[in-house]
Amino acid sequence: MRSAAFNAISDKVRAGERLTAGDALALFEEPDLLALGALANEVREQKHGDRAYFNRNARLEVTNVCYASCNFCSFAKLEEGMPGAVTLTVPRAIEALRSKVDEHTTEVHVVNGLHPGLPFEYYEELLRALASAFPHAHRKCFTAVEIHFFAQHYRMSVRQVLERLIAAGLQSLPGGGAEIFHPEVRTRIAHDKATGDEWIAVHRESHALGLMTNATMLYGHIETFAHRVDHLLRLRELQDESLKLGKGRLQAFIPLAFHPDGNGMQKLPGTTGVDDLRTLAVSRLVLDNVEHLKAYWVSSTPKVAQIGLSFGADDVDGTIVSETIYSAANKKAPEGLTVDDLVRLIREAGRIPIERDTLYNVVAEHPRAALEGQFKVRERLQGRHLQVVS
C-alpha cells in the first residue's frame, strides 16, 4: 500500500529536514495509514518518549450571543433574547464555575460568542473576578477572533486590548477561531469574523507580549487537503517568527474534527476515525517547531484520542468540566472526564500519564506500573463471566 514518495519523505523526517508543502500533501494522500502513523510516532517519541499529558481544567462560556453567522457553528445565537441565548453577569459566571472548580483545578478556559452589546469593562471585570475567586487556576481566555472583535468593536488596537486584559488577569490564549485560514474556505464558512491573517496577527502580538497560546484547525467539512497544508504551514511560519523573538509562542496544536449536527453544514457527513488519525499524524510531521499535539477527546471521541497517542499526539487535553460549544454539535460526547478516566485512557494506550498545568509544568506523574494489574483484574472478571455463561 505504501506510496513511492513515502520512503523519501521518511528519510527527510529522520534526517531532521523540514517538510515542504508537496511533502505534506503527499502525506495526506498516503494510502498506508499505519506507516504514516508509525512515522509520526517516531517524532512524537523523540520529543516526549512515552509521556502523555492531561490537565484538570474547567470550561466557561459567559455568552453564546454572537453577531457572526459561521455555517459550522451549533453554539451561537445571533441576538440577545433569542431562544437559548444566554449571557451571564460576572457574579453568575463565578457562581457557575464554583461547581466545576476545586482546589486541584489548574486551568479555567473561557471562550464566548462575539456579543456586540457588552462593554469592554465586562471582560476586565470577569478576569479580575476569576483571579480573586480561583487564584490557583490559570486563566486561558478569549480566542484570537474575540480579541480581534474587541479591537474593532471598542476602537482599540490589538495590543491595547491585550495589554488591558493582561493587566486584568489574562494569562494565555486558547487556540479557537482558526478554522481554516485559506480565504477560499473561510469566506464560505465564516465570512463575518476575523480573517486567517487577522487571527495570526493576534497571536503574533500575543507572543510579542510574552503570552503562550494554542492553535487549532477545523477540518473535515468543505476544505481540501491543500487547504489543510496551507493552514499548517502558516502556523509553522508564525512559530518560526515567535521563536526568534524568544518571548511567547505556540505551545500546542489541536486539530478539531467537524461535527455537522445542528448547524448550516448539517448535510455534510463529518470526519471518520481514519481522517482524524491521518490529520494528527501529518500535523505532527509538518509542525516540527510546535512542541505539543493534542488529540482532543471532545471532538474525536475518547477512543480515537487514545489511538491518537500512537499517531503523533502527546496530549489528550483535560477533564473539561464542562464544554458546551462542541457538545452543541456532538450530542454523544461526554460532558467531561474524570482524572481516573484520563489516567486509564492513557495507560491503556501504553503511555505514562503526566498531569500538567497550562504551561506544561508537571503537576503529577502517574506510574504506568498499574497497567498490568488493571488488565489482570479485567481478565479475571472476563474469566468469571465466561464461566457463568458456560
HELIX and SHEET records of a PDB file:
HELIX    1   1 ALA A    4  ARG A   14  1                                  11    
HELIX    2   2 ALA A   21  PHE A   28  1                                   8    
HELIX    3   3 LEU A   33  HIS A   48  1                                  16    
HELIX    4   4 VAL A   90  ARG A   98  1                                   9    
HELIX    5   5 PHE A  120  ALA A  133  1                                  14    
HELIX    6   6 ALA A  144  HIS A  153  1                                  10    
HELIX    7   7 VAL A  158  ALA A  168  1                                  11    
HELIX    8   8 PRO A  183  ILE A  189  1                                   7    
HELIX    9   9 GLY A  196  ALA A  208  1                                  13    
HELIX   10  10 PHE A  225  LEU A  245  1                                  21    
HELIX   11  11 GLY A  273  VAL A  286  1                                  14    
HELIX   12  12 TRP A  297  SER A  300  1                                   4    
HELIX   13  13 PRO A  302  GLY A  308  1                                   7    
HELIX   14  14 VAL A  339  GLU A  348  1                                  10    
HELIX   15  15 ALA A  370  VAL A  389  1                                  20    
SHEET    1   A 4 ASP A 315  GLY A 318  0                                        
SHEET    2   A 4 ARG A  51  ASN A  55  1                                        
SHEET    3   A 4 ILE A 352  ARG A 356  1                                        
SHEET    4   A 4 VAL A 362  GLU A 365 -1                                        
SHEET    1   B 3 ASN A  57  LEU A  60  0                                        
SHEET    2   B 3 GLU A 107  VAL A 110  1                                        
SHEET    3   B 3 HIS A 138  CYS A 141  1                                        
SHEET    1   C 4 SER A 172  LEU A 173  0                                        
SHEET    2   C 4 MET A 212  TYR A 219  1                                        
SHEET    3   C 4 LEU A 250  ALA A 257  1                                        
SHEET    4   C 4 HIS A 292  LEU A 293  1                                        
END                                                                             
